[in-house]
Amino acid sequence: MGSDSGGTISSTATNISFAKRFRSVAAPARPAATVIMIPTAVSMLRVVVEMAVVPREFRMRAIVPMMTMVIAAIFLCVSA
């Protein structure tokens, strides 16, 4: 699977791959940060979906912080 869709499988591997690529090239920081934030946002969304199988009391306590992180990550990606 290519690095473009790798964020859906392994956000850590995608982040490391892009960090190495941007370190070796004089790339502006903002696009590099955006490329790294996208798989991070995907991984947070994946956790939110996985929480569907968690007991309701825990899910209700965890959903607000998780969604806050997802929204912040998406905002950072869009505003870059």
N, C-alpha and C positions, 0 to 999 in steps of 0.2 A: 504494500500500500504506500502511496506517495506521501510526501510531507504535507501536501495540501489537505488531505483528508485524514491524516494521522492523528489530529487533535481529537477526533471522535473515539479513537482507540486508546491512545496514550498521550495525555497532555504533557506529562513529564518528558517523554522522549521528544515530542515536538518542540517543547521549550528549549531543551538542551541543544537540539539540532539547529534551531534558529539562532540561539545565543552564540554558538560556535561560528555560524555563518556570518553573523553581524560583527563579531569580534574581528574576523579576518578582513573585513571590508569597511571602509570608512563610510558607514551609513548614518544618516541622521537618527538621533535617539528616538524621536517620536514615532516614526513608522516601525522601528524595531520593537518598541514597547507595545504598539498596537498588535503586531503579529504575534507577540508572546501572550498578550492578554486574551486573544480570541480562544485558544485552546483551554486557557484557564477558566474562562466563562463557560465553555462547553462542559468542562469537568464539574463545575458547580451545578449546572443544570442537570447533569447526570446524577449527582447526589440527591438533588431534589426529587427526581423521578424514583430513585431507589428507596427514598423515604416512604413510599407508598406501602411498603411491607412492614414498616416499623410500627410498634404500638401507638395508638392515637395520642396518648398523653405526652409521649416524647416528641412525636411529630409536631404537635401544636406548639411546644416550647421551642423547637428547632427551626420551624419554617420561616419565622420572621427574620432571624439573623441570616439564614441561608439566602432567602430572597433578596435581602438587603445587599449581600455580597454579589449576587447575580446581577442585580440592577446596577450596582456601582461598576462592575466589570464591563457591562454592556455600554454604560454611559462613557466610560473611559475609552472604549474602542471607537465609539461613534464620534466623540469630541476630538479625537487625535487628528 
